[in-house]
Amino acid sequence: QVHVVESGGGLVQPGKSLRLSCAASGSIESVSAMEWFRQAPGNLRELVAGITHGGSTNYAEAVKGRFTISRDNAKNTMTLQMNSLNPEDTAVYYCKAEAKKSGGTWDDYWGQGTQVTVSS
């Protein structure tokens, strides 16, 4: 079994910062790409940022310059530092990990999501 858990969401005022964390655990042989997605009410789930095992990153245009993604390969963890938050960032944020189970195959594993609400 592979488990992916997000943490760090909450209510924050516009212009403030929040840090999300994601941890993949279980019978993991290796983790490749890790990504953050978000889904606001009535919207499709969208990619926010991604990071490869080697540390290459990509960001959605809407968050470039404000969000920073990072990971710790030894711990199979990932973080998303979110600065200068605005109400349009309000959404449920999901972590996705591309992982290989011990003795198994590669697959995508999703967390349950963490709510981020930006409001005054």
N, CA and C of each residue as an Amber inpcrd file, in Angstrom:
protein
   360
   0.8280000  -1.1980000   0.0000000   0.0000000   0.0000000   0.0000000
   0.8650000   1.2510000   0.0000000   0.4010000   2.2640000  -0.7200000
   1.0690000   3.5680000  -0.7340000   0.0490000   4.5900000  -0.2450000
   0.4770000   5.3980000   0.6830000  -0.3960000   6.4290000   1.2420000
   0.1950000   7.7980000   0.9680000  -0.6580000   8.7370000   0.5890000
  -0.2410000  10.1170000   0.3440000  -1.1120000  11.0130000   1.2110000
  -0.4730000  11.8440000   2.0200000  -1.2120000  12.6830000   2.9610000
  -0.7390000  14.1250000   2.8620000  -1.6870000  15.0320000   2.7060000
  -1.3800000  16.4640000   2.6970000  -1.6750000  17.0690000   4.0680000
  -1.0160000  18.1790000   4.3530000  -1.2840000  18.9230000   5.5730000
  -0.9030000  20.3770000   5.3610000  -1.3920000  21.2390000   6.2340000
  -0.9940000  22.6330000   6.2080000  -2.0220000  23.6110000   5.6920000
  -3.1690000  23.1260000   5.2490000  -4.1850000  24.0480000   4.7630000
  -4.8190000  24.8480000   5.8840000  -5.6460000  25.8040000   5.4980000
  -6.3200000  26.6030000   6.5000000  -6.8720000  27.8860000   5.9270000
  -7.2790000  28.7810000   6.8230000  -7.8100000  30.0850000   6.4450000
  -6.7270000  31.1340000   6.6130000  -6.5270000  31.9350000   5.5880000
  -5.4920000  32.9550000   5.6380000  -5.9950000  34.2240000   4.9550000
  -5.4960000  35.3610000   5.3980000  -5.9100000  36.6280000   4.8050000
  -5.1760000  36.8840000   3.4940000  -5.7680000  37.6460000   2.5990000
  -5.0910000  37.9990000   1.3520000  -3.7460000  38.6510000   1.6220000
  -2.7580000  38.2670000   0.8220000  -1.4170000  38.8060000   0.9770000
  -0.5270000  38.0090000   1.9190000  -1.1300000  37.1030000   2.6560000
  -0.3590000  36.3000000   3.6040000   0.1800000  35.0340000   2.9540000
   0.8670000  34.2300000   3.7600000   1.5130000  33.0150000   3.2630000
   0.9790000  31.7800000   3.9650000   1.1760000  30.6530000   3.2800000
   0.7980000  29.3520000   3.8240000   1.7460000  28.3220000   3.2420000
   2.0130000  27.2880000   4.0160000   2.9130000  26.2400000   3.5570000
   2.2060000  24.8960000   3.6310000   2.1210000  24.2330000   2.4920000
   1.5170000  22.9050000   2.4330000   2.6020000  21.8350000   2.4000000
   2.2890000  20.7140000   3.0080000   3.2110000  19.5830000   3.0000000
   2.5100000  18.3430000   2.4840000   3.2990000  17.4580000   1.8980000
   2.7780000  16.1960000   1.3840000   3.7870000  15.1050000   1.7170000
   3.2950000  13.9810000   2.1950000   4.1680000  12.8580000   2.5180000
   3.6280000  11.5830000   1.8910000   4.5050000  10.8780000   1.1810000
   4.1600000   9.5750000   0.6170000   4.8180000   8.5080000   1.4840000
   4.0510000   7.4960000   1.8470000   4.5900000   6.4600000   2.7250000
   4.0170000   5.1080000   2.3570000   4.5740000   4.0780000   2.9640000
   4.1150000   2.7210000   2.7000000   5.1900000   1.9050000   2.0180000
   4.7590000   0.9070000   1.2650000   5.6990000   0.0030000   0.5950000
   6.1870000   0.6250000  -0.7080000   7.0100000   1.6630000  -0.5690000
   7.4750000   2.4290000  -1.7190000   8.9020000   2.0350000  -2.0750000
   9.0920000   1.7260000  -3.3410000  10.4440000   1.4520000  -3.8190000
  11.0850000   2.7360000  -4.3390000  10.2820000   3.5650000  -5.0080000
  10.8070000   4.8080000  -5.5640000   9.6580000   5.7700000  -5.8450000
   9.9540000   7.0700000  -5.7610000   8.9840000   8.1140000  -6.1080000
   9.5800000   8.9600000  -7.2080000   8.8340000   9.1390000  -8.2690000
   9.3020000   9.9520000  -9.3850000   8.7380000  11.3610000  -9.2450000
   7.9240000  11.7910000 -10.1760000   7.3820000  13.1440000 -10.1120000
   6.3870000  13.2860000  -8.9650000   6.3770000  14.4810000  -8.3740000
   5.3790000  14.8340000  -7.3700000   4.7470000  16.1550000  -7.7970000
   3.4700000  16.2720000  -7.6210000   2.7610000  17.4480000  -8.1160000
   1.6850000  17.9230000  -7.1370000   1.4090000  19.2080000  -7.2140000
   0.2810000  19.7930000  -6.4920000  -0.7820000  20.1860000  -7.5100000
  -2.0070000  19.8040000  -7.2200000  -3.1610000  20.2190000  -7.9970000
  -4.1030000  20.9720000  -7.0610000  -5.0370000  21.7000000  -7.6440000
  -6.0690000  22.3340000  -6.8340000  -7.3930000  22.3130000  -7.5910000
  -8.4490000  22.3420000  -6.8070000  -9.7870000  22.3550000  -7.4040000
 -10.6810000  23.2690000  -6.5890000 -11.1530000  24.3200000  -7.2550000
 -12.0970000  25.2410000  -6.6380000 -13.5120000  24.7930000  -6.9870000
 -14.4930000  25.1760000  -6.1840000 -15.8800000  24.7790000  -6.4620000
 -16.3030000  25.1710000  -7.8710000 -16.8620000  24.2080000  -8.5900000
 -17.3300000  24.4680000  -9.9380000 -16.2610000  24.4420000 -11.0020000
 -15.0140000  24.2470000 -10.5960000 -13.9060000  24.2270000 -11.5570000
 -13.3120000  22.8320000 -11.6910000 -12.6000000  22.6310000 -12.7770000
 -11.8610000  21.3920000 -12.9550000 -10.6050000  21.4140000 -12.0880000
 -10.1080000  20.2490000 -11.7680000  -8.8510000  20.1660000 -11.0390000
  -7.7330000  20.6320000 -11.9710000  -6.8590000  21.4920000 -11.4670000
  -5.7870000  22.0370000 -12.2910000  -4.4300000  21.8470000 -11.6340000
  -3.4150000  21.7230000 -12.4800000  -2.0530000  21.5870000 -11.9920000
  -1.5570000  22.9270000 -11.4670000  -0.9870000  22.9090000 -10.2780000
  -0.4190000  24.1150000  -9.6850000   1.0950000  24.1440000  -9.8660000
   1.7350000  23.0500000  -9.5110000   3.1970000  22.9780000  -9.6090000
   3.6250000  21.5210000  -9.5660000   4.7730000  21.2530000 -10.1740000
   5.3050000  19.9010000 -10.1720000   6.8100000  19.9140000 -10.0000000
   7.3460000  18.8020000  -9.5200000   8.7870000  18.6940000  -9.3250000
   9.2050000  17.2600000  -9.6080000  10.2810000  17.1150000 -10.3860000
  10.7900000  15.7860000 -10.7070000  11.6990000  15.2840000  -9.5880000
  12.0910000  14.0240000  -9.6790000  13.0090000  13.4580000  -8.6860000
  14.3260000  14.2250000  -8.6980000  14.7160000  14.7120000  -9.8580000
  15.9600000  15.4580000  -9.9850000  15.8620000  16.9180000  -9.5810000
  14.6380000  17.3690000  -9.2760000  14.4750000  18.7380000  -8.7940000
  14.0170000  19.7530000  -9.8320000  13.7510000  19.3300000 -11.0460000
  13.2210000  20.2630000 -12.0370000  11.7820000  20.6050000 -11.6800000
  11.4450000  21.8810000 -11.8240000  10.1240000  22.3370000 -11.4070000
   9.3550000  22.9750000 -12.5520000   8.0450000  22.9910000 -12.4260000
   7.1850000  23.7310000 -13.3430000   6.0160000  24.2810000 -12.5510000
   5.5020000  25.4190000 -12.9940000   4.4410000  26.1180000 -12.2920000
   3.3550000  26.5790000 -13.2540000   2.1440000  26.6380000 -12.7510000
   1.0590000  27.2680000 -13.4990000   1.3450000  28.7660000 -13.5630000
   0.9420000  29.3950000 -14.6500000   1.1920000  30.8250000 -14.8110000
   0.6160000  31.6370000 -13.6500000  -0.5140000  31.2050000 -13.1470000
  -1.2060000  31.9660000 -12.1060000  -0.4310000  32.0230000 -10.7860000
   0.5250000  31.1030000 -10.6020000   1.2330000  31.0660000  -9.3200000
   2.7250000  31.3530000  -9.4560000   3.2030000  31.5190000 -10.6710000
   4.6270000  31.7930000 -10.8670000   5.0550000  33.0310000 -10.1090000
   6.1740000  32.9180000  -9.4180000   6.6880000  34.0460000  -8.6530000
   6.1090000  34.1590000  -7.2620000   5.0510000  33.4060000  -6.9820000
   4.4240000  33.4580000  -5.6490000   4.5690000  32.1300000  -4.9050000
   4.5090000  31.0190000  -5.6330000   4.5800000  29.6970000  -5.0240000
   5.9360000  29.0680000  -5.3230000   6.4130000  28.2890000  -4.3670000
   7.6650000  27.5580000  -4.5310000   7.4780000  26.1100000  -4.0960000
   7.8170000  25.1900000  -4.9870000   7.7010000  23.7670000  -4.6980000
   9.0800000  23.2010000  -4.3870000   9.1340000  22.2830000  -3.4480000
  10.3920000  21.6310000  -3.1070000  10.1020000  20.2180000  -2.6100000
  11.1400000  19.3930000  -2.5130000  10.9380000  18.0250000  -2.0510000
  12.1770000  17.5090000  -1.3490000  11.9520000  16.4790000  -0.5610000
  13.0420000  15.7700000   0.1130000  12.9500000  14.3220000  -0.3430000
  13.8340000  13.9290000  -1.2270000  13.7610000  12.5840000  -1.7940000
  13.9810000  11.4910000  -0.7430000  14.7950000  11.7700000   0.2320000
  15.0810000  10.7680000   1.2640000  13.8430000  10.4560000   2.0990000
  12.9660000  11.4450000   2.2400000  11.7740000  11.2700000   3.0760000
  10.4990000  11.1150000   2.2700000  10.6040000  11.2220000   0.9400000
   9.4250000  11.1760000   0.0710000   8.3960000  12.2240000   0.4770000
   8.8760000  13.4060000   0.7150000   7.9950000  14.5100000   1.0880000
   8.1390000  15.6650000   0.0990000   7.1250000  16.5000000   0.0750000
   7.0960000  17.6450000  -0.8250000   6.4090000  18.7910000  -0.1030000
   6.8310000  20.0050000  -0.3880000   6.1810000  21.1640000   0.2000000
   5.8050000  22.1640000  -0.8920000   4.8540000  23.0040000  -0.5700000
   4.4610000  24.0990000  -1.4460000   4.3820000  25.3550000  -0.5900000
   5.3370000  26.2390000  -0.7680000   5.3240000  27.5140000  -0.0730000
   4.5070000  28.4870000  -0.9110000   3.4420000  28.9990000  -0.3230000
   2.5360000  29.8790000  -1.0490000   2.5790000  31.2700000  -0.4230000
   3.0510000  32.2350000  -1.1880000   3.1450000  33.6140000  -0.7220000
   2.1730000  34.5010000  -1.4930000   1.9260000  35.6690000  -0.9450000
   1.0500000  36.6540000  -1.5990000  -0.2550000  36.0200000  -2.0540000
  -0.8730000  35.2900000  -1.1720000  -2.1090000  34.5860000  -1.5220000
  -3.2340000  35.5640000  -1.8110000  -4.0870000  35.1930000  -2.7330000
  -5.2570000  35.9980000  -3.0490000  -6.4920000  35.0910000  -3.0630000
  -7.6730000  35.6680000  -3.0400000  -8.8950000  34.8550000  -2.9670000
  -9.0220000  33.8340000  -4.0980000  -8.4230000  34.1190000  -5.2400000
  -8.4840000  33.1830000  -6.3680000  -7.6830000  31.8990000  -6.1080000
  -6.8720000  31.9020000  -5.0600000  -6.1120000  30.6980000  -4.6910000
  -6.9370000  29.7600000  -3.8090000  -8.1260000  30.1870000  -3.4330000
  -8.9830000  29.3510000  -2.6020000  -9.3840000  28.0900000  -3.3530000
  -9.1130000  26.9530000  -2.7500000  -9.3920000  25.6730000  -3.3940000
  -9.0040000  24.5410000  -2.4440000  -9.3670000  23.3380000  -2.8260000
  -8.8150000  22.1530000  -2.1740000  -7.5430000  21.7940000  -2.9280000
  -6.4620000  21.6510000  -2.1990000  -5.1720000  21.3420000  -2.7990000
  -4.8560000  19.8610000  -2.6090000  -4.4730000  19.2310000  -3.7150000
  -4.1910000  17.8020000  -3.7130000  -2.7410000  17.5330000  -4.0820000
  -2.1880000  16.5410000  -3.4410000  -0.8420000  16.0790000  -3.7610000
  -0.9500000  14.7990000  -4.5780000  -0.1500000  14.7050000  -5.6120000
  -0.0630000  13.4810000  -6.3990000   1.3820000  13.0300000  -6.4660000
   1.5940000  11.7570000  -6.2170000   2.9400000  11.1830000  -6.2870000
   2.9460000  10.0280000  -7.2760000   3.9130000  10.0460000  -8.1680000
   4.1050000   8.9120000  -9.0740000   5.0970000   7.9820000  -8.3870000
   4.6210000   6.8270000  -7.9890000   5.4430000   5.9590000  -7.1550000
   5.4180000   4.5220000  -7.6510000   6.4980000   3.8200000  -7.2950000
   6.6040000   2.3950000  -7.6140000   6.5640000   1.6250000  -6.3060000
   5.5650000   0.7730000  -6.1700000   5.4840000  -0.0520000  -4.9710000
   6.5910000  -1.0890000  -4.9980000   6.9880000  -1.5170000  -3.8360000
   8.0160000  -2.5470000  -3.7320000   7.5630000  -3.7830000  -4.4870000
   8.3420000  -4.1600000  -5.4810000   8.0160000  -5.3280000  -6.2880000
   6.8600000  -5.1130000  -7.2340000   6.3890000  -3.8740000  -7.3510000
   5.2260000  -3.5970000  -8.1790000   5.5240000  -2.7120000  -9.3700000
   4.5050000  -2.0050000  -9.8130000   4.6270000  -1.1480000 -10.9830000
   4.4320000   0.3170000 -10.5960000   4.7290000   1.1880000 -11.5400000
   4.5240000   2.6210000 -11.3330000   3.0430000   2.9510000 -11.4090000
   2.6260000   3.8730000 -10.5440000   1.2440000   4.3050000 -10.5430000
   1.1630000   5.6800000  -9.9000000   0.0370000   6.3540000 -10.1170000
  -0.1970000   7.6580000  -9.4960000  -1.0090000   7.4740000  -8.2220000
  -0.5850000   8.1630000  -7.1640000  -1.2700000   8.0920000  -5.8770000
  -1.6380000   9.4990000  -5.4390000  -2.8900000   9.6510000  -5.0140000
  -3.4240000  10.9560000  -4.6420000  -3.7000000  11.0130000  -3.1440000
  -3.5080000  12.2140000  -2.5890000  -3.9280000  12.4500000  -1.2280000
  -5.4030000  12.8110000  -1.1790000  -5.9020000  13.0210000   0.0280000
  -7.3210000  13.3070000   0.2080000  -7.6350000  14.7840000   0.0340000
  -6.6070000  15.6180000  -0.0160000  -6.7930000  17.0450000  -0.2230000
  -6.7920000  17.8360000   1.0670000  -6.3860000  19.0900000   0.9680000
  -6.4080000  19.9930000   2.1180000  -6.9790000  21.3360000   1.6580000
  -7.8800000  21.8720000   2.4410000  -8.5820000  23.0940000   2.0570000
  -7.7280000  24.3250000   2.3410000  -7.6230000  25.1940000   1.3420000
  -6.9870000  26.5030000   1.5040000  -8.0430000  27.5580000   1.2020000
  -8.2730000  28.4290000   2.1470000  -9.2450000  29.4990000   1.9760000
  -8.5600000  30.8400000   2.2230000  -8.6290000  31.7090000   1.2270000
  -8.0210000  33.0340000   1.3250000  -9.1470000  34.0490000   1.3890000
  -9.2840000  34.6700000   2.5470000 -10.3990000  35.5830000   2.7450000
 -10.0820000  36.5430000   3.8820000 -10.6010000  37.7530000   3.7490000
 -10.4290000  38.7280000   4.8140000 -11.5810000  38.6470000   5.8040000
